[in-house]
Amino acid sequence: MANLRHGTATMDTLISIGTIAALGWSIYALFIGDAGVTSA
C-alpha cells in the first residue's frame, strides 16, 4: 500500500497486476468468449 501512495511499483506489484489480468482474461474467455465450446 505504501508503494501506491508514493506512485512506485515493485516487482510484487507487477506480478499482482499480471495475475489479475490473466484471471480477468480467463473469466472473460470462459463466460463471454468461446473457450470450452466444442465444435462437434
C-alpha positions in Angstrom: 0.0 0.0 0.0 2.8 2.4 0.8 4.1 2.0 -2.8 0.8 3.0 -4.3 0.8 6.2 -2.2 4.3 7.1 -3.5 3.5 6.1 -7.1 6.2 3.4 -7.3 5.9 -0.1 -8.5 7.9 -3.1 -7.2 8.1 -6.5 -8.8 5.4 -7.7 -6.4 3.1 -5.0 -7.8 3.8 -6.0 -11.4 3.3 -9.7 -10.7 -0.1 -8.9 -9.0 -1.2 -6.8 -11.9 -0.3 -9.6 -14.3 -2.0 -12.3 -12.3 -5.2 -10.2 -12.0 -5.1 -9.5 -15.8 -4.7 -13.2 -16.6 -7.5 -14.1 -14.2 -9.8 -11.5 -15.8 -9.0 -12.7 -19.3 -9.7 -16.3 -18.3 -13.0 -15.4 -16.8 -13.9 -13.4 -19.9 -12.9 -16.2 -22.3 -14.8 -18.8 -20.3 -18.1 -17.0 -19.8 -18.3 -14.5 -22.6 -15.9 -15.8 -25.2 -15.9 -19.2 -26.9 -13.4 -21.1 -24.6 -14.7 -24.5 -23.7 -17.1 -24.7 -26.6 -16.8 -27.9 -28.6 -17.2 -27.6 -32.4 -18.8 -31.0 -32.8 
